[in-house]
Amino acid sequence: MLTITAVIRAKKGQEETMRRALLAVADNVRLNEPNTLGFFVSQDPEDPCVFTTYERFVDQAAMDAHNNSEVVARFFGIAKPILDGDVVLVTAAELSAKA
């Protein structure tokens, strides 16, 4: 199992735009990516500009298909102008999970 954790910071006042863009990706994953086993989106309650995704893929091919998808490209088209700093990405092999 491969995972990606992304920490995304939106510019102040752009929280709702970022939220909608991330949830659009989540909807697409749910409907069209059977090999993406989990796609979680969180928003920090103390700093609503900070979002986190946790993504679980069956293999590298599934991760590549997701990352190279039209919906991810569309997300970054929306997100890039409203990002407050770089997206922090951690790609890893999952060691343990509670399913």
N, C-alpha and C positions, 0 to 999 in steps of 0.2 A: 504494500500500500504506500503510495506517495502522497505527500501533503504539501500544501502551500498555506502559509500564514501571511497575510498582508495587513499592514497597518497604514491607513490612509487618513490624511488630515486635510479637511476642506477649509477653505478660507472662511472667515467669520461672515455669516450671512448667506452662505452657500450650502448649509447643512441639508436643507430639504432637497435641493437639486442632487446632491451626492447620494442622499438616501434613496431617492427615486431611481437613480441610475444603477445603484447596486442591487436594488430589488428587482429591476428589470433583468439583470444578469441572472439572479437567483431564479426568477420565473422561467427563463429560457433553459437553464440547467435542469430544472425540475421536469420540463416537458420534452427536452431534446437530447439530454446527455445521460444515457443509462449507465455509462461507465464512470461517471462522476458520482461517487457514492454518498457524498455529503458536500453541501455548500452552505455554510453558516455565515450570516451577516450580523454584526453587532455594532451598537452605537454606545459610546461611553456616556453614562448618565450625568457624570460630573463635568465632562467637556464634550458637548454634542458635536463638535467639529471632528472628533476622532472616531473613525470606523475601523473595524477589524473584520476580515474574512478568514475563515478556516475552510479549506477545500480538500477533499479526499478523493483520490483517483485510483482505479484498479491497477493502472500501469502507466508507463511513460507515454504510450500512444494516446491514452485517454487525456492525460495532462496536456500533451501537445495539441490535441484536437480542441480542447477547451481554450487554451491560450491563443490559438491561431484562428479562433472562430470570429465570425462577423459581429456577434454580440459583444465580445470582449473589445474588439476594435472600436465599436460604437461607444462602449463605456469610456474608453480612454479618450475618444474625441470629445465627450462631454466633460470628463474629469480633468483633463490636463489644464485647461484655463482656470479651474477653480481649486487646484491643489495648493496647499500651503506646505511646500517642501516636497521631498522625494517620497515615493511610496516605498516602504520598507518591506521587502519580500524575504521570507525564509522558506526554502524548499527542503524537504526532509523525507526520510523513510520513517513511517510510523512504526513505533515499537510496541505500543499497547493502546487499547481502546476499550471502552465499555460500550457495548452495542445493545 
